[in-house]
Amino acid sequence: MNKLEADIIIVAGGAAGLAAAVAAAQGGARVVVFEKGATTGGTGNMGMGPLGIESRHTRLKQFKPTRDEAFEVFMNYTHWRVDARLVRAYLNKSGDTIHWLESLGVEFVEPASYFSSAYPTWHLIKPATGKPGPMASATMMKILTDRAKEMGVRILLQTPVQKLIKEGQRLVGVLAEDQAGETMEARGRAVIIATGGFGDNPQMIKKHTGYDFGRDLYSFRIPGLEGDGIRMAWEAGAARTEMAMELIYGMPEVMTIGPELHEACRQPHLLVNLLGERFMNEAILPNTTFTGNAIALQKDRCAFLIFDDAIREAMEKDFDFLSVVFPFPRIGDFRESIGKAREQGYQHLFTADTIAELSSRTGIAPGGLRDTVAAYNRSCAQGYDDLFNKEHRYLRPVKTAPFYAARFFPSAYGSLGGIKINYKTEVLTKDWEAIPGLYAAGTDACSIYGDSYVFVLPGNTMGFALNTGRIAAENALEYIRTPKSDFS
Ligand SMILES: Cc1cc2nc3c(=O)[nH]c(=O)nc-3n(C[C@H](O)[C@H](O)[C@H](O)COP(=O)(O)OP(=O)(O)OC[C@H]3O[C@@H](n4cnc5c(N)ncnc54)[C@H](O)[C@@H]3O)c2cc1C
């Protein structure tokens, strides 16, 4: 069996694991990172940027919130059903973490918001390849990886950790499987778990959140996120937290039909369920968490965005909502795009010459859709939506054939929660005792949102991962510096 020794062992090289690795190496520790994938970065490669509160960027722009305000927003949003000390520790560190990342070579552009009622806390990363956008954060992951290696961190790729080694109450190492399929034993004085949750494990998703992947949930599945760290921590005596999906909404496999069409189907058109009934104010569609929540409550967790040819024409001139992620000002040629999608066999976009035909194609109850369209058109004519008070300027009647529908389901960036930690990221037992030498960071331990992702402060999950990674490293460094006699 291959054996190695380190001061701090980090289980995974994603956003939280790499932040922990760099911080631990800066603190003088010998660090080894075990990474299951063929590259580092994990989900951290996918996004646009982390949250930062009171960074120099937000302060220069006089952007709110302050740390105190962010904490209040966060705790009111979650109804204080989450660990306030952990939230506070994370938010307070987040501005400094932006500066720390800059000191390592990460560049940010002006902070952004995700939708109009959210705060501009999202620090968009300037990628090596050009403008900010999806996967810009891969540049940050590469920089963290390079800095870690320069400081002597050993990163073992395709070497998944399989078990934690505990002696008495204390964590002293891990067992992993190396690239040759051999068991490797690493001994250390502290272990930090950061395996990114269970977003690639449909069984765990079903068991712990109730969603049925591929039926009523079409979430991102980042390969390898199978709940390994959560399972290993539980086996080592960690307490469990509430577990959830980081819920949003979308059309299944939407990127196969292109981001332009995706944006066209996120405008504030008429939204109905399978009964043909409206169920939310469509003006809040850009808050993808709230929309995901509302869709998850409908029959078969499914909804349809309905619009007509006049709306199609308007969208070819201008979108109501412009997205930071895919900043198209309008759709080029909707009919051509929808035609291409259909040629590809895309199943979630529909066209029909009458509302009745649209019902039969989509499976929406015909009487329900007919009545809803009539009522909605009356609201548009009178300029007041007496059901949900949708803003007047988004009230456009549905009456000019052909008619279009896009089918939505809940989606998710990944999972949330599993391992109970405190504000020092120490892993706790059911008795709220810290397991000596064991820390957890990032998604595996992210149970600070209560029932809904706190999207009003965007950049939150990557922010939590990077900040708890740093916090874990700092506390692990302090722990390993404790005189040996105190270890008995
Ligand atoms: C499309 C998309 C866009 C996103 N955009 C943003 C954004 O702009 N801002 C934001 O805040 N959040 C964003 N997120 C979410 C954010 O990227 C994640 O919350 C964050 O990366 C979580 O960090 P983590 O370290 O916990 O997990 P990850 O970054 O996923 O890292 C987990 C790592 O663990 C490894 N691993 C798993 N099991 C083992 C094992 N047994 N042994 C060793 N290694 C193992 C995996 O291979 C992976 O590398 C986005 C997510 C997606 C899907």
The ligand as a MOL file (V3000), in Angstrom:
LIG
                    3D

  0  0  0     0  0            999 V3000
M  V30 BEGIN CTAB
M  V30 COUNTS 53 58 0 0 0
M  V30 BEGIN ATOM
M  V30 1 C -23.5490 26.0740 -14.2070 0
M  V30 2 C -23.1950 26.5210 -12.8330 0
M  V30 3 C -22.8770 27.8550 -12.6260 0
M  V30 4 C -22.5680 28.3030 -11.3340 0
M  V30 5 N -22.2660 29.6210 -11.1500 0
M  V30 6 C -22.0210 30.0920 -9.9160 0
M  V30 7 C -21.6950 31.4730 -9.7160 0
M  V30 8 O -21.5030 32.2480 -10.6590 0
M  V30 9 N -21.5770 31.8900 -8.4280 0
M  V30 10 C -21.7690 31.0550 -7.3570 0
M  V30 11 O -21.7220 31.4930 -6.2200 0
M  V30 12 N -21.9920 29.7340 -7.5350 0
M  V30 13 C -22.1140 29.2360 -8.7760 0
M  V30 14 N -22.3280 27.9040 -8.9570 0
M  V30 15 C -22.2110 27.0050 -7.7930 0
M  V30 16 C -20.7360 26.8820 -7.3360 0
M  V30 17 O -19.8880 26.6600 -8.4340 0
M  V30 18 C -20.5970 25.7360 -6.3370 0
M  V30 19 O -21.4720 25.9890 -5.2700 0
M  V30 20 C -19.1700 25.5970 -5.7890 0
M  V30 21 O -18.2660 25.2740 -6.8090 0
M  V30 22 C -19.1390 24.5190 -4.7150 0
M  V30 23 O -17.8160 24.3380 -4.3050 0
M  V30 24 P -17.3640 22.9760 -3.6010 0
M  V30 25 O -15.9060 23.0830 -3.3770 0
M  V30 26 O -18.2450 22.6800 -2.4690 0
M  V30 27 O -17.6450 21.8560 -4.6990 0
M  V30 28 P -16.9830 21.6910 -6.1320 0
M  V30 29 O -16.4250 22.9630 -6.6230 0
M  V30 30 O -17.9700 20.9910 -6.9720 0
M  V30 31 O -15.7730 20.7060 -5.8540 0
M  V30 32 C -15.9940 19.3980 -5.4050 0
M  V30 33 C -14.8430 18.5210 -5.8370 0
M  V30 34 O -14.8980 17.2900 -5.1020 0
M  V30 35 C -14.3620 16.2810 -5.9260 0
M  V30 36 N -14.6910 14.9800 -5.2990 0
M  V30 37 C -15.8970 14.3810 -5.1760 0
M  V30 38 N -15.7780 13.2330 -4.4810 0
M  V30 39 C -14.4650 13.0990 -4.1510 0
M  V30 40 C -13.7120 12.1240 -3.4390 0
M  V30 41 N -14.2850 11.0190 -2.9230 0
M  V30 42 N -12.3780 12.3080 -3.2910 0
M  V30 43 C -11.7590 13.4000 -3.8220 0
M  V30 44 N -12.4290 14.3530 -4.5250 0
M  V30 45 C -13.7630 14.2040 -4.6690 0
M  V30 46 C -15.0070 16.5840 -7.2500 0
M  V30 47 O -14.3590 15.9120 -8.3070 0
M  V30 48 C -14.8570 18.1050 -7.2990 0
M  V30 49 O -13.6460 18.4820 -7.9110 0
M  V30 50 C -22.5980 27.4100 -10.2330 0
M  V30 51 C -22.9070 26.0670 -10.4390 0
M  V30 52 C -23.1900 25.6220 -11.7210 0
M  V30 53 C -23.5220 24.1780 -11.9380 0
M  V30 END ATOM
M  V30 BEGIN BOND
M  V30 1 1 1 2
M  V30 2 1 2 3
M  V30 3 2 2 52
M  V30 4 2 3 4
M  V30 5 1 4 5
M  V30 6 1 4 50
M  V30 7 2 5 6
M  V30 8 1 6 7
M  V30 9 1 6 13
M  V30 10 2 7 8
M  V30 11 1 7 9
M  V30 12 1 9 10
M  V30 13 2 10 11
M  V30 14 1 10 12
M  V30 15 2 12 13
M  V30 16 1 13 14
M  V30 17 1 14 15
M  V30 18 1 14 50
M  V30 19 1 15 16
M  V30 20 1 16 17
M  V30 21 1 16 18
M  V30 22 1 18 19
M  V30 23 1 18 20
M  V30 24 1 20 21
M  V30 25 1 20 22
M  V30 26 1 22 23
M  V30 27 1 23 24
M  V30 28 2 24 25
M  V30 29 1 24 26
M  V30 30 1 24 27
M  V30 31 1 27 28
M  V30 32 2 28 29
M  V30 33 1 28 30
M  V30 34 1 28 31
M  V30 35 1 31 32
M  V30 36 1 32 33
M  V30 37 1 33 34
M  V30 38 1 33 48
M  V30 39 1 34 35
M  V30 40 1 35 36
M  V30 41 1 35 46
M  V30 42 1 36 37
M  V30 43 1 36 45
M  V30 44 2 37 38
M  V30 45 1 38 39
M  V30 46 1 39 40
M  V30 47 2 39 45
M  V30 48 1 40 41
M  V30 49 2 40 42
M  V30 50 1 42 43
M  V30 51 2 43 44
M  V30 52 1 44 45
M  V30 53 1 46 47
M  V30 54 1 46 48
M  V30 55 1 48 49
M  V30 56 2 50 51
M  V30 57 1 51 52
M  V30 58 1 52 53
M  V30 END BOND
M  V30 END CTAB
M  END
